[in-house]
Amino acid sequence: MITILFFGLVALLAAIVIALSARYLTRRTAFLITAGLFVWLSYVGLLGYFGVIGNTTMRPPGIAFIFVPVLAFLVLSIFGLRSSDGARVALAFPLWFILGAQTFRVIVELFLHQLWIDGLVPKMLTFAGANVDIYIGVSAPLISWLSTRGRSGLKLTFIWNVLGLIALTNVVCRAVLTAPGPLNLIHAEVPNLMIGTFPFMFIPGFFVPLAVLLHLLALRSICSTNRSP
């Protein structure tokens, strides 16, 4: 049952990204996003299904085939958003919607909690442990509202986005350091098997970069209108 629900969440978020791209961006940009998302999800899904991601005997280990492209994408996104075209993309979306969309992280945290119960992730990767990401998701609607309340609201919004990135960095580092392989430096009660388990590898392969990208878009949107604190 959890697998079906998880697939439903992946499909829903992918559909929302595609629909919003078509609604707010140019046709060419929306097509590139749709095609890129389809290729990426297919790539991650196939690697996970055939056990490549969970293979720790490879050199480099299987997780590198997700981690390296995601890192490269986020670095390119940072540089891309610094340009005038990047500013136009960020401003094309309503800021309040970008912020409110982070609510999806609450659902992801609930899945992580269930995966902990199933013995696929250590407790520290859940809200019952050292993962505070759920608080970012829970507070997203409030921050979305505050972003419409003038300069003081935008200051709080800016800080919240920075804290959200820190929260993501915390859980990603713990996830990597508890996963089986050469970087397994934190020995928890159980290793992080989620990364190499189909279909839950979409958490680091889709949900995490999506959350980071939403933060980057929000920060760029604030800064590009000269309203950043």
C-alpha positions as CSV (number, residue, x, y, z in Angstrom):
1,M,0.0,0.0,0.0
2,I,2.8,2.4,0.9
3,T,4.4,1.8,-2.5
4,I,1.2,2.7,-4.3
5,L,0.8,5.9,-2.3
6,F,4.4,6.8,-2.8
7,F,4.1,6.4,-6.6
8,G,0.9,8.6,-6.4
9,L,2.9,11.4,-4.7
10,V,5.6,11.2,-7.3
11,A,3.1,11.4,-10.1
12,L,1.1,14.2,-8.5
13,L,4.1,16.4,-7.9
14,A,5.5,15.8,-11.4
15,A,2.1,16.7,-12.9
16,I,2.0,19.9,-10.8
17,V,5.5,20.9,-11.9
18,I,4.5,20.3,-15.5
19,A,1.2,22.1,-15.2
20,L,2.7,25.2,-13.5
21,S,5.5,25.4,-16.0
22,A,2.9,25.4,-18.8
23,R,0.9,28.0,-17.0
24,Y,3.6,30.5,-16.0
25,L,6.5,30.0,-18.4
26,T,7.0,30.2,-22.1
27,R,6.0,27.2,-24.3
28,R,9.6,26.4,-25.1
29,T,10.7,26.5,-21.4
30,A,7.8,24.5,-20.3
31,F,8.6,21.8,-23.0
32,L,12.2,21.6,-21.9
33,I,11.1,21.2,-18.2
34,T,8.6,18.5,-19.1
35,A,11.1,16.6,-21.3
36,G,13.9,16.9,-18.7
37,L,11.6,15.8,-15.9
38,F,10.4,12.8,-17.9
39,V,14.0,11.7,-18.8
40,W,15.2,12.2,-15.2
41,L,12.4,10.3,-13.5
42,S,12.8,7.5,-16.0
43,Y,16.6,7.5,-15.4
44,V,16.2,7.4,-11.6
45,G,13.4,4.8,-11.8
46,L,15.4,2.4,-14.0
47,L,18.5,2.7,-11.9
48,G,16.5,2.0,-8.8
49,Y,14.5,-0.8,-10.3
50,F,17.6,-2.7,-11.5
51,G,19.4,-2.2,-8.2
52,V,22.2,0.0,-9.5
53,I,21.6,2.8,-6.9
54,G,21.8,0.3,-4.0
55,N,24.9,-1.4,-5.3
56,T,27.7,-0.5,-2.9
57,T,30.4,-2.7,-4.5
58,M,30.6,-0.6,-7.6
59,R,33.2,2.1,-8.0
60,P,31.9,4.7,-7.8
61,P,29.0,3.4,-5.6
62,G,25.6,3.3,-7.2
63,I,24.3,6.4,-5.2
64,A,26.8,8.5,-7.1
65,F,24.7,8.1,-10.3
66,I,22.0,10.1,-8.5
67,F,24.0,12.3,-6.2
68,V,26.4,13.8,-8.8
69,P,23.7,14.7,-11.4
70,V,21.5,16.3,-8.7
71,L,24.5,18.3,-7.3
72,A,25.4,19.4,-10.8
73,F,21.8,20.4,-11.5
74,L,21.5,22.5,-8.3
75,V,24.8,24.2,-8.9
76,L,23.7,25.1,-12.5
77,S,20.4,26.3,-11.1
78,I,22.1,28.6,-8.7
79,F,24.2,30.2,-11.5
80,G,21.2,30.2,-13.8
81,L,19.0,32.0,-11.4
82,R,21.6,34.7,-10.9
83,S,21.1,35.8,-14.5
84,S,18.4,38.1,-15.8
85,D,16.6,35.1,-17.4
86,G,16.7,33.3,-14.1
87,A,15.1,36.3,-12.4
88,R,12.3,36.3,-15.0
89,V,11.7,32.6,-14.4
90,A,11.6,33.2,-10.6
91,L,9.3,36.2,-10.9
92,A,7.0,34.3,-13.3
93,F,5.6,32.3,-10.4
94,P,3.6,33.9,-7.5
95,L,6.0,34.0,-4.5
96,W,3.3,32.9,-2.1
97,F,2.7,29.8,-4.2
98,I,6.3,28.8,-4.4
99,L,6.5,29.1,-0.6
100,G,3.2,27.2,0.0
101,A,4.3,24.4,-2.3
102,Q,6.9,23.4,0.3
103,T,4.0,21.8,2.3
104,F,4.6,18.6,0.3
105,R,7.5,18.0,2.6
106,V,5.1,17.1,5.4
107,I,3.9,14.1,3.3
108,V,7.5,13.1,2.5
109,E,8.3,13.1,6.2
110,L,5.4,10.9,7.0
111,F,6.7,8.4,4.4
112,L,10.1,8.6,6.0
113,H,8.6,7.8,9.4
114,Q,6.9,4.7,8.0
115,L,10.2,3.7,6.4
116,W,11.8,3.9,9.8
117,I,9.1,1.7,11.2
118,D,9.8,-0.8,8.3
119,G,13.5,-0.7,9.2
120,L,14.7,1.0,6.0
121,V,16.0,4.2,7.5
122,P,17.5,5.1,11.0
123,K,15.5,7.1,13.4
124,M,17.7,10.2,13.0
125,L,16.3,10.7,9.4
126,T,12.8,11.1,10.7
127,F,11.0,13.9,12.6
128,A,11.2,11.6,15.6
129,G,15.0,11.9,15.4
130,A,17.2,14.7,14.1
131,N,15.2,15.6,11.0
132,V,13.5,19.0,11.5
133,D,12.4,19.2,7.9
134,I,8.7,18.6,8.8
135,Y,8.6,21.9,10.6
136,I,9.5,23.7,7.4
137,G,6.7,21.9,5.6
138,V,4.2,22.6,8.4
139,S,5.1,26.3,8.5
140,A,5.0,26.8,4.7
141,P,1.4,28.0,4.6
142,L,2.1,30.6,7.3
143,I,5.2,31.8,5.5
144,S,3.2,32.0,2.3
145,W,0.8,34.3,4.0
146,L,3.5,36.4,5.6
147,S,5.1,36.9,2.2
148,T,2.1,39.1,1.2
149,R,2.4,41.3,4.3
150,G,5.0,43.8,3.2
151,R,8.7,44.2,3.9
152,S,8.7,42.7,7.4
153,G,7.0,39.6,6.1
154,L,9.5,39.3,3.3
155,K,12.4,39.5,5.8
156,L,10.9,36.6,7.7
157,T,10.3,34.8,4.4
158,F,14.0,35.2,3.4
159,I,15.2,33.9,6.8
160,W,12.8,30.9,6.6
161,N,14.1,29.9,3.2
162,V,17.7,30.0,4.5
163,L,16.6,27.8,7.4
164,G,14.9,25.5,5.0
165,L,18.1,25.0,3.1
166,I,20.0,24.3,6.3
167,A,17.4,21.7,7.3
168,L,17.7,20.0,4.0
169,T,21.5,20.0,4.2
170,N,21.2,18.4,7.7
171,V,19.1,15.5,6.6
172,V,21.0,15.0,3.3
173,C,24.3,14.7,5.1
174,R,22.9,12.3,7.6
175,A,21.3,10.3,4.8
176,V,24.6,9.9,2.9
177,L,26.7,9.2,6.0
178,T,24.3,6.5,7.2
179,A,23.9,4.8,3.8
180,P,25.8,1.6,3.1
181,G,29.1,2.1,1.2
182,P,32.4,4.0,1.6
183,L,30.8,7.1,3.1
184,N,29.0,5.1,5.9
185,L,30.6,7.1,8.7
186,I,27.6,7.3,11.0
187,H,26.6,3.9,12.4
188,A,23.0,4.1,13.4
189,E,20.7,1.4,14.7
190,V,19.9,0.5,11.0
191,P,21.7,1.7,7.9
192,N,19.9,4.0,5.4
193,L,18.6,1.4,2.9
194,M,16.0,3.8,1.5
195,I,18.4,5.3,-1.0
196,G,18.8,2.0,-2.8
197,T,15.2,0.7,-2.4
198,F,12.8,1.0,-5.2
199,P,10.8,3.3,-5.5
200,F,11.9,5.3,-2.4
201,M,15.1,6.5,-4.1
202,F,12.8,9.2,-5.6
203,I,13.1,10.9,-2.2
204,P,16.8,11.9,-2.9
205,G,16.3,11.8,-6.6
206,F,13.2,14.0,-6.9
207,F,11.8,15.4,-3.7
208,V,15.0,16.8,-2.3
209,P,16.1,18.7,-5.4
210,L,12.5,19.9,-5.8
211,A,12.5,21.4,-2.3
212,V,15.9,23.0,-2.9
213,L,14.8,24.5,-6.2
214,L,11.7,26.0,-4.6
215,H,13.9,27.6,-2.0
216,L,16.2,29.0,-4.6
217,L,13.3,30.3,-6.7
218,A,11.9,32.0,-3.6
219,L,15.2,33.6,-2.7
220,R,15.7,34.8,-6.2
221,S,12.2,36.2,-6.4
222,I,12.8,38.2,-3.2
223,C,16.2,39.5,-4.2
224,S,15.3,40.4,-7.8
225,T,12.6,42.8,-6.6
226,N,15.1,44.6,-4.3
227,R,13.1,43.5,-1.3
228,S,15.6,41.2,0.4
229,P,16.6,42.0,3.9
